[in-house]
Amino acid sequence: MKKKNLFPQYVERRTAIVVMIGILLVGFFVSMSGSWRALSNPQEGAWEIAFLLPDEPGNFDFSLTNHQNISEFTYEVFRGRESIQKNTITVPFGERITVDLDEKDIFSRGEGVYTLRVRDKNAQEREIYRRR
């Protein structure tokens, strides 16, 4: 039985292998550059909030990191459904700010679940909670 040649006669096997490896490498580098661009330049809506001291229930200070072009945010603190405090802050693109809240004023309402709700101008919102 005659062995079937997968490559046309005018292409040497070494050349075909080098071309295939080259195509794989180009594909790999194109996909990696796309991933790098996506990580270094996040899309609209990429912002995050976090408590500065997550293990301390008596501390309500938080940070906001902005990776979008919109820089105006509104935060509101709730105890249950009762709004305790509301304010607007400006966080430039690529910046992280710390917001120090007066815990005595917030926690003077007593025990319960406290919610920090942050909203941007496009009405995207994030919430974090603190039980006291």
N, CA, C and O atoms as a Tinker XYZ file with bonds, in Angstrom:
   528  protein
     1  N      0.833000   -1.162000    0.000000    73     2
     2  CA     0.000000    0.000000    0.000000    64     1     3
     3  C      0.893000    1.246000    0.000000    63     2     4     5
     4  O      1.875000    1.322000    0.738000    81     3
     5  N      0.543000    2.188000   -0.817000    73     3     6
     6  CA     1.331000    3.391000   -0.971000    64     5     7
     7  C      0.955000    4.407000    0.108000    63     6     8     9
     8  O     -0.229000    4.626000    0.366000    81     7
     9  N      1.956000    5.029000    0.738000    73     7    10
    10  CA     1.730000    6.026000    1.788000    64     9    11
    11  C      1.227000    7.324000    1.153000    63    10    12    13
    12  O      1.803000    7.815000    0.183000    81    11
    13  N      0.155000    7.866000    1.709000    73    11    14
    14  CA    -0.458000    9.068000    1.155000    64    13    15
    15  C      0.289000   10.306000    1.658000    63    14    16    17
    16  O      0.525000   10.439000    2.859000    81    15
    17  N      0.655000   11.193000    0.769000    73    15    18
    18  CA     1.363000   12.420000    1.114000    64    17    19
    19  C      0.335000   13.511000    1.416000    63    18    20    21
    20  O     -0.506000   13.825000    0.573000    81    19
    21  N      0.404000   14.086000    2.616000    73    19    22
    22  CA    -0.545000   15.118000    3.016000    64    21    23
    23  C     -0.231000   16.469000    2.383000    63    22    24    25
    24  O     -1.122000   17.308000    2.251000    81    23
    25  N      1.011000   16.689000    1.993000    73    23    26
    26  CA     1.431000   17.968000    1.444000    64    25    27
    27  C      1.588000   17.849000   -0.066000    63    26    28    29
    28  O      1.992000   16.799000   -0.567000    81    27
    29  N      1.279000   18.900000   -0.783000    73    27    30
    30  CA     1.525000   18.859000   -2.233000    64    29    31
    31  C      3.014000   18.635000   -2.501000    63    30    32    33
    32  O      3.853000   18.894000   -1.638000    81    31
    33  N      3.325000   18.164000   -3.673000    73    31    34
    34  CA     4.701000   17.801000   -3.992000    64    33    35
    35  C      5.629000   19.000000   -3.979000    63    34    36    37
    36  O      6.817000   18.840000   -3.698000    81    35
    37  N      5.142000   20.182000   -4.268000    73    35    38
    38  CA     6.008000   21.349000   -4.351000    64    37    39
    39  C      6.306000   21.977000   -2.986000    63    38    40    41
    40  O      7.077000   22.936000   -2.925000    81    39
    41  N      5.725000   21.472000   -1.888000    73    39    42
    42  CA     5.994000   21.983000   -0.546000    64    41    43
    43  C      6.762000   20.928000    0.235000    63    42    44    45
    44  O      6.325000   19.786000    0.373000    81    43
    45  N      7.897000   21.332000    0.733000    73    43    46
    46  CA     8.667000   20.405000    1.557000    64    45    47
    47  C      8.038000   20.334000    2.943000    63    46    48    49
    48  O      7.375000   21.270000    3.389000    81    47
    49  N      8.253000   19.228000    3.601000    73    47    50
    50  CA     7.662000   19.045000    4.933000    64    49    51
    51  C      8.202000   20.071000    5.922000    63    50    52    53
    52  O      7.440000   20.606000    6.726000    81    51
    53  N      9.486000   20.351000    5.878000    73    51    54
    54  CA    10.065000   21.320000    6.816000    64    53    55
    55  C      9.426000   22.698000    6.625000    63    54    56    57
    56  O      9.102000   23.379000    7.598000    81    55
    57  N      9.252000   23.092000    5.401000    73    55    58
    58  CA     8.649000   24.388000    5.123000    64    57    59
    59  C      7.219000   24.437000    5.654000    63    58    60    61
    60  O      6.813000   25.431000    6.256000    81    59
    61  N      6.468000   23.385000    5.436000    73    59    62
    62  CA     5.085000   23.336000    5.918000    64    61    63
    63  C      5.035000   23.398000    7.439000    63    62    64    65
    64  O      4.173000   24.079000    7.995000    81    63
    65  N      5.928000   22.714000    8.116000    73    63    66
    66  CA     5.960000   22.723000    9.587000    64    65    67
    67  C      6.321000   24.109000   10.095000    63    66    68    69
    68  O      5.707000   24.596000   11.045000    81    67
    69  N      7.302000   24.752000    9.481000    73    67    70
    70  CA     7.705000   26.101000    9.894000    64    69    71
    71  C      6.551000   27.085000    9.684000    63    70    72    73
    72  O      6.313000   27.942000   10.535000    81    71
    73  N      5.844000   26.974000    8.580000    73    71    74
    74  CA     4.708000   27.855000    8.319000    64    73    75
    75  C      3.603000   27.633000    9.357000    63    74    76    77
    76  O      3.030000   28.602000    9.854000    81    75
    77  N      3.299000   26.394000    9.686000    73    75    78
    78  CA     2.260000   26.106000   10.695000    64    77    79
    79  C      2.649000   26.647000   12.066000    63    78    80    81
    80  O      1.818000   27.231000   12.761000    81    79
    81  N      3.903000   26.458000   12.456000    73    79    82
    82  CA     4.357000   26.994000   13.749000    64    81    83
    83  C      4.284000   28.516000   13.735000    63    82    84    85
    84  O      3.892000   29.126000   14.729000    81    83
    85  N      4.656000   29.130000   12.624000    73    83    86
    86  CA     4.568000   30.587000   12.503000    64    85    87
    87  C      3.142000   31.089000   12.649000    63    86    88    89
    88  O      2.897000   32.084000   13.330000    81    87
    89  N      2.200000   30.402000   12.011000    73    87    90
    90  CA     0.789000   30.788000   12.126000    64    89    91
    91  C      0.312000   30.664000   13.568000    63    90    92    93
    92  O     -0.402000   31.538000   14.061000    81    91
    93  N      0.699000   29.588000   14.248000    73    91    94
    94  CA     0.317000   29.413000   15.654000    64    93    95
    95  C      0.904000   30.519000   16.528000    63    94    96    97
    96  O      0.218000   31.048000   17.402000    81    95
    97  N      2.163000   30.869000   16.298000    73    95    98
    98  CA     2.794000   31.927000   17.094000    64    97    99
    99  C      2.142000   33.286000   16.848000    63    98   100   101
   100  O      1.908000   34.038000   17.794000    81    99
   101  N      1.848000   33.606000   15.597000    73    99   102
   102  CA     1.181000   34.869000   15.298000    64   101   103
   103  C     -0.190000   34.909000   15.964000    63   102   104   105
   104  O     -0.555000   35.933000   16.542000    81   103
   105  N     -0.947000   33.837000   15.902000    73   103   106
   106  CA    -2.252000   33.771000   16.560000    64   105   107
   107  C     -2.141000   33.951000   18.068000    63   106   108   109
   108  O     -2.959000   34.635000   18.683000    81   107
   109  N     -1.121000   33.329000   18.657000    73   107   110
   110  CA    -0.906000   33.450000   20.104000    64   109   111
   111  C     -0.614000   34.902000   20.482000    63   110   112   113
   112  O     -1.203000   35.423000   21.430000    81   111
   113  N      0.289000   35.561000   19.750000    73   111   114
   114  CA     0.651000   36.928000   20.085000    64   113   115
   115  C     -0.491000   37.911000   19.828000    63   114   116   117
   116  O     -0.627000   38.891000   20.560000    81   115
   117  N     -1.294000   37.677000   18.831000    73   115   118
   118  CA    -2.453000   38.538000   18.581000    64   117   119
   119  C     -3.458000   38.409000   19.723000    63   118   120   121
   120  O     -3.991000   39.413000   20.194000    81   119
   121  N     -3.718000   37.195000   20.166000    73   119   122
   122  CA    -4.677000   37.015000   21.267000    64   121   123
   123  C     -4.124000   37.572000   22.577000    63   122   124   125
   124  O     -4.883000   38.124000   23.375000    81   123
   125  N     -2.838000   37.443000   22.812000    73   123   126
   126  CA    -2.245000   37.994000   24.041000    64   125   127
   127  C     -2.270000   39.523000   24.027000    63   126   128   129
   128  O     -2.517000   40.140000   25.064000    81   127
   129  N     -2.024000   40.135000   22.886000    73   127   130
   130  CA    -2.062000   41.600000   22.831000    64   129   131
   131  C     -3.487000   42.107000   23.047000    63   130   132   133
   132  O     -3.685000   43.153000   23.666000    81   131
   133  N     -4.479000   41.375000   22.542000    73   131   134
   134  CA    -5.867000   41.759000   22.789000    64   133   135
   135  C     -6.224000   41.661000   24.261000    63   134   136   137
   136  O     -6.927000   42.524000   24.788000    81   135
   137  N     -5.752000   40.631000   24.922000    73   135   138
   138  CA    -5.997000   40.476000   26.358000    64   137   139
   139  C     -5.309000   41.582000   27.142000    63   138   140   141
   140  O     -5.883000   42.131000   28.082000    81   139
   141  N     -4.080000   41.909000   26.758000    73   139   142
   142  CA    -3.347000   42.952000   27.458000    64   141   143
   143  C     -4.056000   44.295000   27.306000    63   142   144   145
   144  O     -4.164000   45.051000   28.271000    81   143
   145  N     -4.543000   44.597000   26.093000    73   143   146
   146  CA    -5.263000   45.850000   25.879000    64   145   147
   147  C     -6.538000   45.914000   26.702000    63   146   148   149
   148  O     -6.880000   46.968000   27.240000    81   147
   149  N     -7.236000   44.804000   26.802000    73   147   150
   150  CA    -8.482000   44.782000   27.576000    64   149   151
   151  C     -8.214000   45.004000   29.062000    63   150   152   153
   152  O     -9.007000   45.653000   29.744000    81   151
   153  N     -7.108000   44.473000   29.564000    73   151   154
   154  CA    -6.781000   44.650000   30.978000    64   153   155
   155  C     -6.243000   46.039000   31.276000    63   154   156   157
   156  O     -6.503000   46.584000   32.350000    81   155
   157  N     -5.505000   46.615000   30.354000    73   155   158
   158  CA    -4.911000   47.919000   30.606000    64   157   159
   159  C     -5.869000   49.070000   30.328000    63   158   160   161
   160  O     -5.622000   50.188000   30.781000    81   159
   161  N     -6.942000   48.835000   29.606000    73   159   162
   162  CA    -7.913000   49.866000   29.285000    64   161   163
   163  C     -9.319000   49.312000   29.455000    63   162   164   165
   164  O     -9.974000   48.984000   28.466000    81   163
   165  N     -9.794000   49.200000   30.694000    73   163   166
   166  CA   -11.113000   48.608000   30.935000    64   165   167
   167  C    -12.232000   49.377000   30.244000    63   166   168   169
   168  O    -12.099000   50.556000   29.915000    81   167
   169  N    -13.307000   48.689000   30.043000    73   167   170
   170  CA   -14.455000   49.259000   29.350000    64   169   171
   171  C    -15.310000   50.095000   30.292000    63   170   172   173
   172  O    -15.072000   50.151000   31.499000    81   171
   173  N    -16.302000   50.737000   29.710000    73   171   174
   174  CA   -17.240000   51.562000   30.456000    64   173   175
   175  C    -17.896000   50.743000   31.573000    63   174   176   177
   176  O    -18.256000   49.583000   31.374000    81   175
   177  N    -18.044000   51.345000   32.719000    73   175   178
   178  CA   -18.694000   50.656000   33.822000    64   177   179
   179  C    -17.733000   49.942000   34.738000    63   178   180   181
   180  O    -18.158000   49.241000   35.657000    81   179
   181  N    -16.442000   50.105000   34.507000    73   179   182
   182  CA   -15.458000   49.402000   35.324000    64   181   183
   183  C    -15.033000   50.292000   36.490000    63   182   184   185
   184  O    -14.117000   51.104000   36.357000    81   183
   185  N    -15.689000   50.139000   37.606000    73   183   186
   186  CA   -15.297000   50.810000   38.841000    64   185   187
   187  C    -15.669000   49.897000   39.993000    63   186   188   189
   188  O    -16.527000   49.025000   39.857000    81   187
   189  N    -15.022000   50.102000   41.119000    73   187   190
   190  CA   -15.257000   49.196000   42.244000    64   189   191
   191  C    -15.181000   49.949000   43.564000    63   190   192   193
   192  O    -14.516000   50.978000   43.683000    81   191
   193  N    -15.881000   49.405000   44.547000    73   191   194
   194  CA   -15.858000   49.948000   45.898000    64   193   195
   195  C    -15.492000   48.827000   46.851000    63   194   196   197
   196  O    -15.741000   47.652000   46.579000    81   195
   197  N    -14.894000   49.208000   47.978000    73   195   198
   198  CA   -14.532000   48.218000   49.000000    64   197   199
   199  C    -14.350000   48.938000   50.326000    63   198   200   201
   200  O    -13.921000   50.091000   50.369000    81   199
   201  N    -14.684000   48.242000   51.408000    73   199   202
   202  CA   -14.390000   48.786000   52.728000    64   201   203
   203  C    -12.890000   48.764000   52.941000    63   202   204   205
   204  O    -12.213000   47.825000   52.521000    81   203
   205  N    -12.366000   49.801000   53.595000    73   203   206
   206  CA   -10.936000   49.853000   53.854000    64   205   207
   207  C    -10.515000   48.795000   54.871000    63   206   208   209
   208  O     -9.472000   48.158000   54.726000    81   207
   209  N    -11.332000   48.622000   55.887000    73   207   210
   210  CA   -11.042000   47.631000   56.928000    64   209   211
   211  C    -12.213000   46.654000   56.996000    63   210   212   213
   212  O    -13.101000   46.812000   57.833000    81   211
   213  N    -12.224000   45.650000   56.125000    73   211   214
   214  CA   -13.390000   44.764000   56.051000    64   213   215
   215  C    -13.624000   43.927000   57.304000    63   214   216   217
   216  O    -14.743000   43.468000   57.534000    81   215
   217  N    -12.605000   43.722000   58.107000    73   215   218
   218  CA   -12.754000   42.896000   59.314000    64   217   219
   219  C    -13.172000   43.692000   60.538000    63   218   220   221
   220  O    -13.345000   43.114000   61.611000    81   219
   221  N    -13.339000   45.002000   60.408000    73   219   222
   222  CA   -13.732000   45.829000   61.541000    64   221   223
   223  C    -15.148000   46.367000   61.327000    63   222   224   225
   224  O    -15.336000   47.319000   60.570000    81   223
   225  N    -16.139000   45.770000   61.980000    73   223   226
   226  CA   -17.529000   46.190000   61.754000    64   225   227
   227  C    -17.819000   47.615000   62.211000    63   226   228   229
   228  O    -18.844000   48.178000   61.828000    81   227
   229  N    -16.952000   48.209000   63.014000    73   227   230
   230  CA   -17.175000   49.579000   63.477000    64   229   231
   231  C    -16.624000   50.628000   62.526000    63   230   232   233
   232  O    -16.742000   51.821000   62.806000    81   231
   233  N    -16.028000   50.227000   61.415000    73   231   234
   234  CA   -15.425000   51.166000   60.480000    64   233   235
   235  C    -16.205000   51.126000   59.161000    63   234   236   237
   236  O    -16.395000   50.059000   58.578000    81   235
   237  N    -16.651000   52.292000   58.702000    73   235   238
   238  CA   -17.456000   52.367000   57.482000    64   237   239
   239  C    -16.726000   53.081000   56.341000    63   238   240   241
   240  O    -17.325000   53.349000   55.300000    81   239
   241  N    -15.431000   53.394000   56.529000    73   239   242
   242  CA   -14.657000   54.057000   55.481000    64   241   243
   243  C    -14.507000   53.124000   54.288000    63   242   244   245
   244  O    -14.340000   51.915000   54.447000    81   243
   245  N    -14.568000   53.704000   53.086000    73   243   246
   246  CA   -14.465000   52.885000   51.882000    64   245   247
   247  C    -13.594000   53.564000   50.834000    63   246   248   249
   248  O    -13.311000   54.760000   50.910000    81   247
   249  N    -13.178000   52.768000   49.857000    73   247   250
   250  CA   -12.410000   53.313000   48.735000    64   249   251
   251  C    -13.194000   53.080000   47.453000    63   250   252   253
   252  O    -13.962000   52.125000   47.338000    81   251
   253  N    -12.985000   53.975000   46.494000    73   251   254
   254  CA   -13.618000   53.854000   45.190000    64   253   255
   255  C    -12.517000   53.992000   44.143000    63   254   256   257
   256  O    -11.779000   54.977000   44.134000    81   255
   257  N    -12.412000   52.998000   43.261000    73   255   258
   258  CA   -11.437000   52.998000   42.174000    64   257   259
   259  C    -12.199000   53.149000   40.866000    63   258   260   261
   260  O    -13.132000   52.396000   40.584000    81   259
   261  N    -11.787000   54.136000   40.070000    73   259   262
   262  CA   -12.504000   54.458000   38.837000    64   261   263
   263  C    -11.663000   54.095000   37.615000    63   262   264   265
   264  O    -10.537000   54.571000   37.471000    81   263
   265  N    -12.209000   53.249000   36.733000    73   263   266
   266  CA   -11.553000   52.885000   35.480000    64   265   267
   267  C    -12.445000   53.221000   34.292000    63   266   268   269
   268  O    -12.428000   52.512000   33.286000    81   267
   269  N    -13.218000   54.288000   34.398000    73   267   270
   270  CA   -14.101000   54.693000   33.313000    64   269   271
   271  C    -13.995000   56.198000   33.134000    63   270   272   273
   272  O    -13.390000   56.883000   33.959000    81   271
   273  N    -14.574000   56.711000   32.071000    73   271   274
   274  CA   -14.481000   58.135000   31.768000    64   273   275
   275  C    -15.411000   58.989000   32.629000    63   274   276   277
   276  O    -15.195000   60.193000   32.763000    81   275
   277  N    -16.421000   58.392000   33.198000    73   275   278
   278  CA   -17.347000   59.128000   34.063000    64   277   279
   279  C    -16.699000   59.287000   35.429000    63   278   280   281
   280  O    -16.222000   58.312000   36.008000    81   279
   281  N    -16.680000   60.513000   35.949000    73   279   282
   282  CA   -15.953000   60.745000   37.197000    64   281   283
   283  C    -16.844000   61.147000   38.368000    63   282   284   285
   284  O    -16.346000   61.305000   39.483000    81   283
   285  N    -18.130000   61.313000   38.150000    73   283   286
   286  CA   -19.027000   61.736000   39.232000    64   285   287
   287  C    -19.801000   60.548000   39.781000    63   286   288   289
   288  O    -20.444000   59.808000   39.036000    81   287
   289  N    -19.729000   60.378000   41.087000    73   287   290
   290  CA   -20.400000   59.274000   41.773000    64   289   291
   291  C    -21.201000   59.830000   42.945000    63   290   292   293
   292  O    -20.835000   60.835000   43.554000    81   291
   293  N    -22.299000   59.150000   43.241000    73   291   294
   294  CA   -23.115000   59.493000   44.399000    64   293   295
   295  C    -23.159000   58.290000   45.316000    63   294   296   297
   296  O    -23.464000   57.179000   44.881000    81   295
   297  N    -22.852000   58.511000   46.594000    73   295   298
   298  CA   -22.968000   57.409000   47.546000    64   297   299
   299  C    -24.050000   57.740000   48.563000    63   298   300   301
   300  O    -24.302000   58.900000   48.888000    81   299
   301  N    -24.679000   56.675000   49.053000    73   299   302
   302  CA   -25.744000   56.825000   50.038000    64   301   303
   303  C    -25.624000   55.687000   51.040000    63   302   304   305
   304  O    -25.388000   54.537000   50.670000    81   303
   305  N    -25.790000   56.024000   52.310000    73   303   306
   306  CA   -25.723000   55.040000   53.389000    64   305   307
   307  C    -27.136000   54.810000   53.912000    63   306   308   309
   308  O    -27.873000   55.753000   54.199000    81   307
   309  N    -27.493000   53.536000   54.028000    73   307   310
   310  CA   -28.827000   53.151000   54.519000    64   309   311
   311  C    -28.701000   52.276000   55.754000    63   310   312   313
   312  O    -27.742000   51.518000   55.902000    81   311
   313  N    -29.673000   52.391000   56.629000    73   311   314
   314  CA   -29.896000   51.402000   57.690000    64   313   315
   315  C    -31.284000   50.854000   57.411000    63   314   316   317
   316  O    -32.292000   51.523000   57.636000    81   315
   317  N    -31.315000   49.624000   56.915000    73   315   318
   318  CA   -32.578000   49.091000   56.421000    64   317   319
   319  C    -32.972000   49.877000   55.186000    63   318   320   321
   320  O    -32.245000   49.895000   54.192000    81   319
   321  N    -34.142000   50.536000   55.251000    73   319   322
   322  CA   -34.588000   51.376000   54.130000    64   321   323
   323  C    -34.419000   52.864000   54.412000    63   322   324   325
   324  O    -34.720000   53.704000   53.563000    81   323
   325  N    -33.938000   53.182000   55.606000    73   323   326
   326  CA   -33.775000   54.578000   56.008000    64   325   327
   327  C    -32.447000   55.125000   55.484000    63   326   328   329
   328  O    -31.386000   54.565000   55.761000    81   327
   329  N    -32.512000   56.210000   54.735000    73   327   330
   330  CA   -31.311000   56.859000   54.227000    64   329   331
   331  C    -30.696000   57.709000   55.331000    63   330   332   333
   332  O    -31.357000   58.575000   55.904000    81   331
   333  N    -29.428000   57.453000   55.622000    73   331   334
   334  CA   -28.748000   58.162000   56.707000    64   333   335
   335  C    -27.886000   59.299000   56.167000    63   334   336   337
   336  O    -27.876000   60.394000   56.730000    81   335
   337  N    -27.182000   59.050000   55.105000    73   335   338
   338  CA   -26.245000   60.038000   54.591000    64   337   339
   339  C    -26.142000   59.896000   53.075000    63   338   340   341
   340  O    -26.163000   58.785000   52.545000    81   339
   341  N    -26.031000   61.043000   52.374000    73   339   342
   342  CA   -25.918000   61.025000   50.918000    64   341   343
   343  C    -24.947000   62.125000   50.508000    63   342   344   345
   344  O    -24.967000   63.225000   51.059000    81   343
   345  N    -24.091000   61.811000   49.526000    73   343   346
   346  CA   -23.114000   62.793000   49.083000    64   345   347
   347  C    -22.665000   62.454000   47.669000    63   346   348   349
   348  O    -22.798000   61.313000   47.225000    81   347
   349  N    -22.135000   63.443000   46.967000    73   347   350
   350  CA   -21.580000   63.258000   45.625000    64   349   351
   351  C    -20.079000   63.481000   45.694000    63   350   352   353
   352  O    -19.609000   64.426000   46.328000    81   351
   353  N    -19.329000   62.601000   45.036000    73   351   354
   354  CA   -17.874000   62.699000   45.019000    64   353   355
   355  C    -17.386000   62.625000   43.576000    63   354   356   357
   356  O    -18.079000   62.110000   42.699000    81   355
   357  N    -16.191000   63.144000   43.345000    73   355   358
   358  CA   -15.571000   63.106000   42.021000    64   357   359
   359  C    -14.302000   62.278000   42.111000    63   358   360   361
   360  O    -13.432000   62.529000   42.945000    81   359
   361  N    -14.214000   61.278000   41.227000    73   359   362
   362  CA   -13.043000   60.413000   41.164000    64   361   363
   363  C    -12.569000   60.401000   39.709000    63   362   364   365
   364  O    -13.243000   59.828000   38.853000    81   363
   365  N    -11.423000   61.022000   39.413000    73   363   366
   366  CA   -10.939000   61.053000   38.029000    64   365   367
   367  C    -10.606000   59.656000   37.506000    63   366   368   369
   368  O    -10.391000   58.721000   38.277000    81   367
   369  N    -10.569000   59.538000   36.185000    73   367   370
   370  CA   -10.231000   58.280000   35.518000    64   369   371
   371  C     -8.887000   57.758000   36.017000    63   370   372   373
   372  O     -7.902000   58.494000   36.074000    81   371
   373  N     -8.864000   56.478000   36.375000    73   371   374
   374  CA    -7.626000   55.832000   36.805000    64   373   375
   375  C     -7.225000   56.107000   38.236000    63   374   376   377
   376  O     -6.178000   55.639000   38.683000    81   375
   377  N     -8.029000   56.853000   38.964000    73   375   378
   378  CA    -7.691000   57.215000   40.343000    64   377   379
   379  C     -8.462000   56.367000   41.345000    63   378   380   381
   380  O     -9.484000   55.756000   41.032000    81   379
   381  N     -7.928000   56.355000   42.561000    73   379   382
   382  CA    -8.583000   55.686000   43.688000    64   381   383
   383  C     -8.627000   56.682000   44.832000    63   382   384   385
   384  O     -7.607000   57.266000   45.198000    81   383
   385  N     -9.812000   56.874000   45.394000    73   383   386
   386  CA    -9.919000   57.783000   46.532000    64   385   387
   387  C    -10.461000   57.018000   47.740000    63   386   388   389
   388  O    -11.092000   55.968000   47.615000    81   387
   389  N    -10.195000   57.575000   48.882000    73   387   390
   390  CA   -10.691000   57.031000   50.134000    64   389   391
   391  C    -11.721000   58.003000   50.693000    63   390   392   393
   392  O    -11.478000   59.208000   50.755000    81   391
   393  N    -12.862000   57.480000   51.097000    73   391   394
   394  CA   -13.921000   58.301000   51.685000    64   393   395
   395  C    -14.029000   57.924000   53.155000    63   394   396   397
   396  O    -14.365000   56.792000   53.504000    81   395
   397  N    -13.735000   58.903000   54.008000    73   395   398
   398  CA   -13.814000   58.698000   55.457000    64   397   399
   399  C    -15.174000   59.172000   55.946000    63   398   400   401
   400  O    -15.499000   60.357000   55.859000    81   399
   401  N    -15.953000   58.250000   56.452000    73   399   402
   402  CA   -17.282000   58.587000   56.953000    64   401   403
   403  C    -17.262000   58.639000   58.476000    63   402   404   405
   404  O    -16.458000   57.969000   59.123000    81   403
   405  N    -18.158000   59.446000   59.035000    73   403   406
   406  CA   -18.263000   59.577000   60.485000    64   405   407
   407  C    -19.089000   58.415000   61.033000    63   406   408   409
   408  O    -20.317000   58.417000   60.950000    81   407
   409  N    -18.401000   57.428000   61.591000    73   407   410
   410  CA   -19.080000   56.226000   62.074000    64   409   411
   411  C    -20.025000   56.524000   63.234000    63   410   412   413
   412  O    -21.054000   55.862000   63.367000    81   411
   413  N    -19.700000   57.504000   64.074000    73   411   414
   414  CA   -20.571000   57.829000   65.207000    64   413   415
   415  C    -21.936000   58.291000   64.720000    63   414   416   417
   416  O    -22.965000   57.932000   65.292000    81   415
   417  N    -21.935000   59.092000   63.655000    73   415   418
   418  CA   -23.203000   59.572000   63.102000    64   417   419
   419  C    -23.971000   58.430000   62.436000    63   418   420   421
   420  O    -25.187000   58.320000   62.588000    81   419
   421  N    -23.254000   57.584000   61.700000    73   419   422
   422  CA   -23.909000   56.481000   60.984000    64   421   423
   423  C    -24.456000   55.447000   61.955000    63   422   424   425
   424  O    -25.627000   55.076000   61.877000    81   423
   425  N    -23.615000   54.983000   62.864000    73   423   426
   426  CA   -24.013000   53.892000   63.755000    64   425   427
   427  C    -24.831000   54.360000   64.953000    63   426   428   429
   428  O    -25.190000   53.543000   65.801000    81   427
   429  N    -25.136000   55.665000   65.047000    73   427   430
   430  CA   -25.972000   56.144000   66.154000    64   429   431
   431  C    -27.408000   55.652000   66.008000    63   430   432   433
   432  O    -28.198000   55.775000   66.944000    81   431
   433  N    -27.754000   55.104000   64.862000    73   431   434
   434  CA   -29.106000   54.603000   64.614000    64   433   435
   435  C    -29.350000   53.249000   65.270000    63   434   436   437
   436  O    -30.483000   52.769000   65.300000    81   435
   437  N    -28.293000   52.631000   65.796000    73   435   438
   438  CA   -28.456000   51.342000   66.463000    64   437   439
   439  C    -27.945000   50.184000   65.626000    63   438   440   441
   440  O    -27.282000   50.368000   64.605000    81   439
   441  N    -28.274000   48.985000   66.091000    73   439   442
   442  CA   -27.801000   47.786000   65.407000    64   441   443
   443  C    -28.652000   47.493000   64.181000    63   442   444   445
   444  O    -29.788000   47.952000   64.062000    81   443
   445  N    -28.073000   46.717000   63.276000    73   443   446
   446  CA   -28.790000   46.339000   62.061000    64   445   447
   447  C    -27.833000   46.171000   60.901000    63   446   448   449
   448  O    -26.614000   46.136000   61.073000    81   447
   449  N    -28.405000   46.068000   59.724000    73   447   450
   450  CA   -27.606000   45.942000   58.507000    64   449   451
   451  C    -27.532000   47.317000   57.852000    63   450   452   453
   452  O    -28.551000   47.949000   57.572000    81   451
   453  N    -26.305000   47.759000   57.617000    73   451   454
   454  CA   -26.064000   49.036000   56.968000    64   453   455
   455  C    -25.594000   48.775000   55.538000    63   454   456   457
   456  O    -24.775000   47.889000   55.294000    81   455
   457  N    -26.116000   49.547000   54.610000    73   455   458
   458  CA   -25.797000   49.380000   53.193000    64   457   459
   459  C    -25.148000   50.642000   52.675000    63   458   460   461
   460  O    -25.614000   51.751000   52.938000    81   459
   461  N    -24.068000   50.464000   51.938000    73   459   462
   462  CA   -23.444000   51.568000   51.224000    64   461   463
   463  C    -23.723000   51.358000   49.746000    63   462   464   465
   464  O    -23.263000   50.379000   49.157000    81   463
   465  N    -24.471000   52.266000   49.147000    73   463   466
   466  CA   -24.828000   52.162000   47.733000    64   465   467
   467  C    -24.139000   53.301000   46.980000    63   466   468   469
   468  O    -24.306000   54.473000   47.317000    81   467
   469  N    -23.369000   52.939000   45.964000    73   467   470
   470  CA   -22.677000   53.927000   45.130000    64   469   471
   471  C    -23.234000   53.812000   43.719000    63   470   472   473
   472  O    -23.418000   52.712000   43.198000    81   471
   473  N    -23.502000   54.970000   43.104000    73   471   474
   474  CA   -24.093000   55.008000   41.765000    64   473   475
   475  C    -23.311000   56.015000   40.917000    63   474   476   477
   476  O    -22.947000   57.092000   41.389000    81   475
   477  N    -23.059000   55.641000   39.646000    73   475   478
   478  CA   -22.427000   56.599000   38.745000    64   477   479
   479  C    -23.497000   57.341000   37.948000    63   478   480   481
   480  O    -24.691000   57.113000   38.143000    81   479
   481  N    -23.066000   58.235000   37.044000    73   479   482
   482  CA   -24.028000   59.036000   36.272000    64   481   483
   483  C    -24.889000   58.200000   35.338000    63   482   484   485
   484  O    -25.993000   58.612000   34.982000    81   483
   485  N    -24.399000   57.027000   34.935000    73   483   486
   486  CA   -25.166000   56.133000   34.057000    64   485   487
   487  C    -26.111000   55.242000   34.838000    63   486   488   489
   488  O    -26.706000   54.328000   34.267000    81   487
   489  N    -26.259000   55.484000   36.115000    73   487   490
   490  CA   -27.143000   54.731000   37.012000    64   489   491
   491  C    -26.671000   53.297000   37.254000    63   490   492   493
   492  O    -27.459000   52.459000   37.693000    81   491
   493  N    -25.403000   53.003000   36.976000    73   491   494
   494  CA   -24.867000   51.709000   37.397000    64   493   495
   495  C    -24.541000   51.828000   38.875000    63   494   496   497
   496  O    -23.942000   52.809000   39.314000    81   495
   497  N    -24.936000   50.827000   39.629000    73   495   498
   498  CA   -24.702000   50.932000   41.072000    64   497   499
   499  C    -24.098000   49.659000   41.629000    63   498   500   501
   500  O    -24.256000   48.567000   41.084000    81   499
   501  N    -23.397000   49.845000   42.741000    73   499   502
   502  CA   -22.803000   48.744000   43.488000    64   501   503
   503  C    -23.174000   48.955000   44.950000    63   502   504   505
   504  O    -23.345000   50.087000   45.403000    81   503
   505  N    -23.297000   47.844000   45.687000    73   503   506
   506  CA   -23.629000   47.912000   47.105000    64   505   507
   507  C    -22.684000   47.030000   47.891000    63   506   508   509
   508  O    -22.281000   45.958000   47.441000    81   507
   509  N    -22.338000   47.507000   49.079000    73   507   510
   510  CA   -21.628000   46.679000   50.050000    64   509   511
   511  C    -22.345000   46.856000   51.387000    63   510   512   513
   512  O    -22.992000   47.874000   51.634000    81   511
   513  N    -22.214000   45.845000   52.240000    73   511   514
   514  CA   -23.011000   45.785000   53.470000    64   513   515
   515  C    -22.123000   45.648000   54.686000    63   514   516   517
   516  O    -21.013000   45.120000   54.629000    81   515
   517  N    -22.666000   46.155000   55.809000    73   515   518
   518  CA   -21.974000   46.040000   57.086000    64   517   519
   519  C    -23.026000   45.734000   58.147000    63   518   520   521
   520  O    -24.012000   46.461000   58.270000    81   519
   521  N    -22.827000   44.679000   58.903000    73   519   522
   522  CA   -23.758000   44.348000   59.990000    64   521   523
   523  C    -23.161000   44.868000   61.286000    63   522   524   525
   524  O    -21.982000   44.668000   61.577000    81   523
   525  N    -23.999000   45.534000   62.047000    73   523   526
   526  CA   -23.519000   46.105000   63.324000    64   525   527
   527  C    -24.531000   45.784000   64.389000    63   526   528
   528  O    -24.349000   46.159000   65.547000    81   527
